[in-house]
Amino acid sequence: MQTFLRSQLHALRLLLATALPKHKNTNRLSGAAIAMARILFFHGLESGCGGRKHRFLEEHYEDVVCVDMHMSLLNLRKRNGILRNVLVNALFTAPWNLYAWSVQKSLAGCLQCQEEELAKTDASKGVLIGSSWGGAVATLAIAKGLWTGPTILIAPAYKLAVGKSQDPDFSISAIYSAITHRVSTSQRIIIVHGSEDETVPIADSREMAAAIGAEFLEIHGGDHRMRCLMEGENPQLISLIEEVQHPKSCDETAPKI
């Protein structure tokens, strides 16, 4: 009797599966918007792939790439983790340089994780979005000429990460100068930062925007997680992606500091 009931239940499930309409994600954009936007998302320090921003982008765009950068502050299993690099380099680096060197190794390792997808992506049809630590990695990618397309940096943590490093490959002045020389008038960069961010100072983003000629957008009330960009019927992050893909005239793209 139990075998018979199980077989009937199985048959009913199959019938329902074929009879009911397939669920469609009505949030996703359609037509030209999908065709034009390949989203490269560089995740934050601890969020990794599958975080809230990554999931949001996948809900709205067909072509979203988020490469795991194997990054963490304290997790020793993450090969680009800062603490792991501190321990690995402890015997070979002067104590006063150890932390800065470890951060630089982490940045370089994370950028290396992204190089393949950056090379595969047509800059005219893609948008790079970097959040916090991911924003720092994206900053480095632009400075080194690995990305020349539209970019949204959300609370980029580059200055917080490298501090006062004088290494010519990583110092703030060298990186900002490299971006200024590499970025063409057609490449649009928008830096977004919440006014209530207690993790990355908003002043760092203002300074970066002024230094590289990027647009700066302050989100009043936004914290470091910036979930407000993904809320409401018309999420602001969608609008920013659309905006950054279509450069305006020189007068309209003056930095909003």
C-alpha positions as CSV (number, residue, x, y, z in Angstrom):
1,M,0.0,0.0,0.0
2,Q,2.8,2.4,0.9
3,T,4.6,1.7,-2.4
4,F,1.4,2.4,-4.3
5,L,0.8,5.7,-2.4
6,R,4.5,6.8,-3.1
7,S,4.1,6.0,-6.8
8,Q,0.8,8.1,-7.0
9,L,2.4,11.0,-5.2
10,H,5.4,10.9,-7.6
11,A,3.0,10.9,-10.6
12,L,1.1,13.9,-9.1
13,R,4.4,15.9,-8.7
14,L,5.3,15.2,-12.3
15,L,1.9,16.3,-13.4
16,L,2.1,19.5,-11.4
17,A,5.6,20.2,-12.7
18,T,4.4,20.1,-16.3
19,A,1.1,21.8,-15.8
20,L,2.2,24.8,-13.8
21,P,3.8,27.8,-15.6
22,K,7.5,28.2,-15.1
23,H,8.5,31.1,-12.7
24,K,10.0,34.0,-14.5
25,N,12.2,36.7,-12.8
26,T,10.2,39.8,-13.6
27,N,12.9,42.0,-12.0
28,R,15.4,41.4,-14.8
29,L,15.9,44.0,-17.4
30,S,15.1,43.1,-21.0
31,G,16.1,43.9,-24.5
32,A,18.9,46.4,-25.1
33,A,19.6,46.8,-21.4
34,I,20.6,43.2,-21.0
35,A,22.5,43.1,-24.3
36,M,24.5,46.2,-23.3
37,A,25.4,45.4,-19.7
38,R,27.9,42.7,-18.7
39,I,28.4,43.4,-15.0
40,L,31.7,42.6,-13.4
41,F,31.2,42.8,-9.6
42,F,34.2,42.9,-7.3
43,H,33.0,41.8,-3.8
44,G,34.0,43.2,-0.4
45,L,36.5,42.1,2.1
46,E,34.4,39.4,3.8
47,S,31.3,39.1,1.7
48,G,32.6,37.0,-1.1
49,C,30.4,35.7,-3.9
50,G,26.7,35.4,-3.1
51,G,26.6,38.5,-1.0
52,R,23.6,40.9,-1.1
53,K,24.9,43.1,-3.9
54,H,25.9,40.1,-6.0
55,R,22.5,38.5,-5.6
56,F,20.7,41.8,-6.4
57,L,22.7,42.2,-9.7
58,E,21.9,38.6,-10.7
59,E,18.3,39.3,-10.1
60,H,18.3,42.2,-12.5
61,Y,20.9,41.3,-15.2
62,E,21.5,38.2,-17.3
63,D,25.3,38.5,-17.5
64,V,26.9,39.0,-14.0
65,V,30.4,37.9,-13.1
66,C,31.6,37.8,-9.6
67,V,35.0,36.1,-9.2
68,D,35.9,34.8,-5.7
69,M,39.0,36.7,-4.7
70,H,39.7,34.3,-1.7
71,M,39.9,37.3,0.5
72,S,39.4,37.9,4.3
73,L,41.0,39.9,7.0
74,L,41.5,37.0,9.5
75,N,40.5,33.7,7.8
76,L,43.7,31.8,7.2
77,R,42.0,29.5,4.7
78,K,41.7,32.4,2.2
79,R,44.8,32.5,0.2
80,N,44.7,36.3,-0.3
81,G,43.8,37.0,3.3
82,I,45.7,39.7,5.1
83,L,46.5,37.8,8.2
84,R,47.7,34.8,6.1
85,N,50.0,37.1,4.2
86,V,51.3,38.6,7.5
87,L,52.2,35.1,8.7
88,V,53.7,34.0,5.4
89,N,55.9,37.1,5.1
90,A,56.8,37.6,8.8
91,L,60.2,36.0,8.4
92,F,61.1,37.9,5.3
93,T,59.8,41.4,5.9
94,A,60.9,44.1,8.4
95,P,58.3,44.4,11.2
96,W,57.5,48.0,10.4
97,N,56.7,47.1,6.8
98,L,55.0,43.8,7.5
99,Y,51.3,45.0,7.5
100,A,51.7,47.3,4.5
101,W,53.5,44.6,2.5
102,S,50.8,42.1,3.4
103,V,48.0,44.3,2.3
104,Q,49.8,45.0,-1.0
105,K,50.2,41.2,-1.5
106,S,46.5,40.8,-0.9
107,L,45.6,43.5,-3.3
108,A,47.9,42.1,-6.0
109,G,46.5,38.5,-5.4
110,C,42.9,39.7,-5.7
111,L,43.6,41.6,-8.9
112,Q,45.2,38.5,-10.3
113,C,42.0,36.6,-9.6
114,Q,40.1,39.2,-11.8
115,E,42.5,39.5,-14.7
116,E,41.0,36.8,-16.9
117,E,37.4,38.2,-16.7
118,L,38.7,41.7,-17.2
119,A,40.5,40.6,-20.3
120,K,37.4,38.7,-21.6
121,T,35.0,41.6,-21.2
122,D,34.4,44.2,-23.9
123,A,34.8,47.5,-22.0
124,S,32.2,49.2,-24.3
125,K,29.6,46.6,-23.2
126,G,30.5,46.1,-19.6
127,V,30.3,47.9,-16.2
128,L,32.7,47.3,-13.4
129,I,31.3,47.6,-9.9
130,G,33.6,47.5,-6.9
131,S,32.4,47.5,-3.3
132,S,34.7,48.5,-0.5
133,W,37.7,46.2,-0.7
134,G,36.5,45.3,-4.2
135,G,36.5,49.0,-4.9
136,A,40.2,49.1,-3.9
137,V,41.0,46.2,-6.3
138,A,39.0,47.9,-9.1
139,T,41.0,51.1,-8.5
140,L,44.2,49.2,-9.0
141,A,42.8,47.5,-12.1
142,I,42.1,51.0,-13.7
143,A,45.5,52.3,-12.7
144,K,47.2,49.4,-14.3
145,G,45.2,49.7,-17.5
146,L,43.4,46.4,-17.1
147,W,40.0,48.1,-17.3
148,T,39.0,51.0,-19.5
149,G,35.2,50.9,-19.3
150,P,32.5,52.5,-17.1
151,T,33.0,52.0,-13.4
152,I,31.0,52.4,-10.2
153,L,33.0,52.4,-7.0
154,I,31.0,52.0,-3.8
155,A,32.9,53.2,-0.7
156,P,36.2,52.2,-2.3
157,A,38.7,51.3,0.4
158,Y,42.0,51.9,-1.4
159,K,43.3,54.7,0.8
160,L,42.2,52.9,3.9
161,A,44.0,49.7,2.7
162,V,47.4,51.1,1.6
163,G,47.6,54.0,4.1
164,K,50.8,56.0,3.7
165,S,52.7,53.4,1.6
166,Q,55.5,54.8,-0.5
167,D,55.7,51.8,-2.8
168,P,55.6,53.2,-6.4
169,D,53.3,50.3,-7.4
170,F,50.8,51.0,-4.7
171,S,51.1,54.5,-3.2
172,I,48.0,56.7,-3.3
173,S,49.7,59.4,-5.3
174,A,51.1,57.0,-7.8
175,I,47.8,55.1,-8.3
176,Y,45.7,58.3,-8.6
177,S,48.2,59.8,-11.0
178,A,48.2,56.6,-13.1
179,I,44.4,56.7,-13.3
180,T,44.4,60.4,-14.3
181,H,46.8,59.6,-17.2
182,R,45.0,56.5,-18.3
183,V,41.4,57.4,-18.1
184,S,40.0,58.8,-21.4
185,T,37.2,61.4,-21.5
186,S,34.8,58.6,-22.6
187,Q,35.5,56.5,-19.5
188,R,33.0,57.4,-16.8
189,I,33.8,56.7,-13.1
190,I,31.2,57.3,-10.4
191,I,32.2,57.1,-6.8
192,V,29.3,56.5,-4.4
193,H,29.6,56.8,-0.6
194,G,27.1,56.8,2.3
195,S,27.1,59.8,4.7
196,E,26.8,57.4,7.7
197,D,29.6,55.0,6.7
198,E,31.7,54.3,9.8
199,T,34.0,51.8,8.1
200,V,35.6,53.7,5.2
201,P,35.8,57.5,5.7
202,I,33.7,59.4,3.2
203,A,36.5,62.0,3.0
204,D,38.6,59.3,1.2
205,S,36.1,59.1,-1.6
206,R,35.8,62.8,-1.9
207,E,39.6,63.1,-2.1
208,M,39.8,60.3,-4.7
209,A,37.1,61.8,-6.9
210,A,38.8,65.2,-6.9
211,A,42.2,63.6,-7.7
212,I,41.1,61.4,-10.6
213,G,38.3,63.6,-12.0
214,A,35.5,61.2,-11.1
215,E,32.0,62.0,-10.2
216,F,31.1,61.8,-6.5
217,L,27.7,61.0,-5.2
218,E,27.0,61.1,-1.5
219,I,24.1,59.0,-0.3
220,H,22.5,60.7,2.7
221,G,21.9,58.2,5.5
222,G,23.7,55.4,3.7
223,D,25.9,53.2,5.8
224,H,28.8,51.0,4.7
225,R,26.6,48.2,3.4
226,M,24.7,50.6,1.2
227,R,21.6,48.5,1.0
228,C,19.7,51.6,0.3
229,L,21.0,51.5,-3.3
230,M,19.0,48.3,-3.8
231,E,15.7,49.3,-2.2
232,G,12.4,50.6,-3.6
233,E,10.6,50.1,-6.9
234,N,13.4,51.9,-8.8
235,P,16.6,50.9,-7.1
236,Q,19.3,53.6,-7.4
237,L,22.0,51.1,-8.3
238,I,20.1,50.2,-11.5
239,S,19.9,53.9,-12.4
240,L,23.6,54.3,-11.7
241,I,24.5,51.4,-14.0
242,E,22.4,53.0,-16.8
243,E,23.9,56.4,-16.2
244,V,27.5,55.3,-16.1
245,Q,27.2,53.5,-19.5
246,H,26.1,56.7,-21.3
247,P,28.7,59.5,-20.9
248,K,27.4,63.0,-21.0
249,S,29.1,66.1,-22.2
250,C,32.1,67.6,-20.5
251,D,30.0,70.2,-18.7
252,E,27.6,67.5,-17.4
253,T,30.4,65.2,-16.1
254,A,32.2,67.7,-14.0
255,P,33.0,66.3,-10.6
256,K,30.2,66.7,-8.1
257,I,32.2,67.3,-4.9
